[in-house]
Amino acid sequence: MSYVIPPAPVASLPVVGRAERFPVRRVYCVGRNYVEHAKEMGFTGREPPFFFFKPADAVVPVPEGETGKIEYPSLTKDLHHEIELVACIGTGGRNIAAADARKHIWGYAVGLDMTRRDLQGEMKKQGRPWEIGKSFEQSAPIGAVTPAAQVGDVENAEIWLKVNGQDRQRSNVSKLIWNLGEIVEHLSKAWELAPGDLIFTGTPEGVAAVVAGDLLEGGVTGLSPLSVKVTPAR
């Protein structure tokens, strides 16, 4: 097949212990999925889950043992970190029952949902979509994918983020409002999941701003950690 312009390369992630990579199709994100984070954003209770997207080319793959780089984005003066467990779909489907969700997850990774909080906040006030605050270049750094068969009890794993060596976020995946199975169930009712889809499952409390020069180091117990440096805007 020929194209009138060169096609964009397929986004992909490194895989722990393997030369093959995990191709990325879509990036789904779950909003306000930890109780304490919902509170710090001004919400309470177990509201129905809601989702937003990031483009696949927002993904910044970070190999094991390396420190990735993301450029401080344009238009914002309030760039926030949000550390998250990412589920990587290997088998797609519609209307997947929560009890069957784990069968569809190929592996897990640690990700950052970088957010232009000032722009997101302005869109909220105006009742407009969030894309300008969430879906921009290099807004989704992700570490190496660990195959599900090699992961322990991920649903009770500690999740954490340090900025310049200081704790910013620390919680446990068990505190998700909607757990992994429920997330997959809800998503697959609205969209047909497919191999290569990534699901950012939500961030715990402690989100805050970063600036150029900051080093972000995050992890989920049992997974390859993530290290990212924020570089100055061009």
Buried (B, 14 or more C-beta within 10 A) or exposed (E): EEEEEEEEEEBBBBBBEEEEBBEBBBBBBBBBBBBEBBEBBEEEEEEEBEBBBBBBBBBBBBBBEBEBEBBBBEEBEBBBBBBBBBBBBBEBBEEBEBEBBBEBBBBBBBBBBBBBBBBBBEBBEEEEEBBBBBBBBBBBBBBBBBBBEEBEEBBEBEBBBBBEEEEBBBBBBEBBBBBBBBBBBBBBEEBEBEBBBBBBBBBBBBBBBBEEEBBBBBBBBBBBBBBBBBBEEE
